[in-house]
Amino acid sequence: KIKEIANHGQGNRYFYNSVGINSRLDSIQAALLIEKLKILDPEIKLRNKKALFYNNSLKKKDFITLPLIKEYNTSVYSTYTIRINKNLRKKIINNFKKNNIPYGIYYPKPLHLQKPYFQKIHLPITEKVAKEVISLPFSPYISKSNMQKVIKCLKI
């Protein structure tokens, strides 16, 4: 129960049983993060460069909705998450699995449907988006060839 509370109330990954806190940072992690701060700005620039490559490569695919970052905003792209429209997400996931490409579906169950926050409300857009999103392999150091492999698997 203590581990669950310390991890946002999460029982199983992305499924919440209670309201919790984030207390997962220990002294060693803090020391590493202090050093990581020194390269944060260059890494953010690299992340934006990688995101631009994905954006330019995927913008003509009518079944994909790209992340929207308005021109007066910036993103650190902690993930690169797209929406797969037209009920094609399962097909894309199968393509990724066949080609050993990792992917993520963060928060597959919307927060308003999680046990500690459950409310009898219908949020159709939230529920639709939860069924469409997929996060592509992404880091400031992902190679162009690996990105091209991902893009190739997004062909329908």
NORPE-V434916 format. One record per helix or strand. SS is the DSSP state (A for helix, B for strand). FROM is the first residue (numbers start at 1). TO is the last residue. If there is no record, write none. Layout:
BEGIN
ss: <SS & SS>
from: <FROM & FROM>
to: <TO & TO>
END
This chain:
BEGIN
ss: <A & B & B & B & B & A & B & B & A & B & A & A & A & B & A>
from: <2 & 7 & 10 & 15 & 22 & 27 & 64 & 80 & 89 & 104 & 111 & 115 & 124 & 133 & 144>
to: <6 & 7 & 12 & 16 & 22 & 58 & 65 & 84 & 98 & 104 & 113 & 117 & 130 & 136 & 153>
END
